[in-house]
Amino acid sequence: MRGRCGGNVAPVAAMLFRRQDPKPPAQRAAEWIELLLDDGPLRVAVRRNPQARRLTLRVRAAARDVTLTAPPHVPLAFARDFVQRHREWVRVRLVRLPEKVLFEPGALIPLHGTPHRIVHCPQARGTVWVAPDGDGQPALHVAGEAPHLARRVQDYLKREARQALTTAVRHYAGALKVEVGRITLRDTASRWGSCSAQGDLSFSWRLVMAPRFVLDYLAAHEVAHRLEMNHGPRFWRLVEQVCPNRREAEAWLRRHGSDLHRYGGD
């Protein structure tokens, strides 16, 4: 399933450009534009795209960064002026980004859509397990030393994601009478899942934090690509045949999908 996992694209763009770039993009050095904001300088990455016809600013919620897509031949000075003119637009959208939630004691993180408190149990044996906390609320209990807590939580979420996605994929593969290949997990910023021509499926492990019906929908979506490697009418009929709440899941992803990228990290 293609599509952004969050982010904002500037509603304005520069004039169209048609000249050819005399220097191949592969030979260009990395380009950056420094934008001075209230809390200090921000580096805006310049990405040269031979298919681009205009300048486009994007604030990506998943990566929490700002990029400028530009045609290969546009002078850096022109791009810099474009970014400076949209300084306020960038500032507002960065302020609107949800705050990061680290995997640390006391943090609330969703598991299958239900908030769980992280409880550190340094003297306990094992790794991570689910059990009510002292107030009877859902919690992730993490054993071991504090420096390993974040890694253990993420490893646990990935294991849970693999188990849930494998179960869902097998269910929908049986329903559609198709075979699938390997299932891999990634931390992608631009898509929730994909299906290769060979039948290998890839998913974002962060889907384990979404409600189960959302994870199930993504599994059905990618399995359906084993019969239709497109998003035509027949493809959507196949998806809705096995996953009637497809539109509800898509609506949830549009509203809340980018929030899944706020959890974890440094």
Secondary structure as UniProt FT lines:
FT   STRAND          8..9
FT   HELIX           25..27
FT   STRAND          31..37
FT   TURN            38..39
FT   STRAND          40..48
FT   TURN            50..51
FT   STRAND          56..60
FT   TURN            61..64
FT   STRAND          65..70
FT   TURN            72..73
FT   HELIX           76..85
FT   HELIX           87..96
FT   TURN            105..106
FT   STRAND          108..111
FT   TURN            112..113
FT   STRAND          114..121
FT   TURN            122..123
FT   STRAND          128..132
FT   TURN            134..135
FT   STRAND          138..143
FT   HELIX           146..148
FT   HELIX           149..176
FT   STRAND          183..186
FT   STRAND          193..195
FT   TURN            197..198
FT   STRAND          201..204
FT   HELIX           205..209
FT   HELIX           212..224
FT   TURN            225..227
FT   HELIX           233..242
FT   TURN            244..245
FT   HELIX           246..256
FT   HELIX           257..262
//
